[in-house]
Amino acid sequence: MPARGKKLLLGIIAVLAGAGGFAQPQFPDDSSSLVRIEGDRIIDEDAVHTAREIASHSTGTPVWTVPAGFEKDVFTFTRLVFKSGVAPGVDRRKLVGWGTGPRFGWWVDFPDADLNFSYRLQQMTTTKVDPDARVLKLSDPALGDYPFLYVEHPGYMQLRDDELIALRKHLRNGGVLFVNDFWSAREWDGFAAEMQRVLPGSTWTDLPMSHPVFNCVFQLKGPMRKLQVPTMQF
């Protein structure tokens, strides 16, 4: 093969290897706890406990301290760890598009989103906020200590039976589930179907802008669609 052809072939292989390495798919039956996150780094789902212990892939977030006496009386941004996959019989080749598909998971924008949100919350309100944030599985016995759970890219979330029970108990005890990042009706439908397993028979209710949740700290003015924050790529 001519030298030019060899270089072209090696270039194609390198691109394919890089793409596959960053966006490695996960499956609920995957026994490995290692995941590849943004910045092409690998972390252990079973070993990571806080956002602060993972190196930033952005500009980093300032460190702040909690006043003495408030160390355990703080708001803690808690990111939920879960497995992503597709139902049997689904053609994975059709699950393509920017930001979509089960190749993305709970780790998107981790750890910077967790720390930046926490930093801005303590900066702009009087809320005492944990400076390290938290990473948690539904199987963690400490789940009840963290009422706020953040779920990222849940369109292909698949929970085990014990995780379903744990999340159901958490929500019925007054816990909050903050869900973010849907890129299609397919992804919303996937998440909605999983929540039907968590809370069978429940239905969704759209909240009007007059609801207290949109006015308890700042008065957020509608319409709702104007409150959407676009991804930086667009």
C-alpha positions, 0 to 999 in steps of 0.5 A: 500500500502506498505511504499516503494510503497507509497514513489515511487508513491510520488516520481513520482508525485513530478517529474511530478509536477516539470516538469509541473511547469517549462515548463508550456505551454502558448497559445495566448488566455491565458488571464493570464500575469503570466509566469514561467521562468528559476529558477522556478520563476514567472514574470508578462509580463504586469509589467516587463520593464527591464532585470535588475529588474529580479534576475539572475539565473546565476552568475549575470552581472556587472553594468556599467554607461553611460557617462553624456549626453548619457543617451538617446543616447544608444543602448538598447537590447530589448526583445520582449514579445509574446505568443506561441501556436500550430495550431488547430489539431496539436498533442502536443505529437509529439512536444517533444525533447530537447529545443523544443515545445511551452512550451518554450517561449520569456523568455528563458535565460532571464534576463541573456542573455540580460544583458551579451550581453549588458555588452560585447558590451559596454566592447568590442566596443565604443558603449554606451549601456543601462545597464538595457536592455528592455522588450517590447510588440508590443502593447507598444506605445514606440515601435518606440523608440527601433529599435533593437528587440530580439526574442527568441524561436519563432518557435510557436510564434502567434501574434494578428492582432494588433501585426502583424500591429505593427511589420510590421510598425516597420520593414518597418520603418527600425527596426531590428528583431534579431531572435534566437533559432530554434531546428528543421525545424518545428520551423523554418517553424512556424516562417517563416509562422508567418513572412509571415503574418507580411510581405505578399509576402516577401521572404528570402535571405541568406547573403554571408559572404562578406556582410557588416553586418559580417564585420562592427565591426569585420571581421567574417570569414566563413563558416557560420556554424562555427559561430554557438554557441552551447548550453552549454548542448552540 
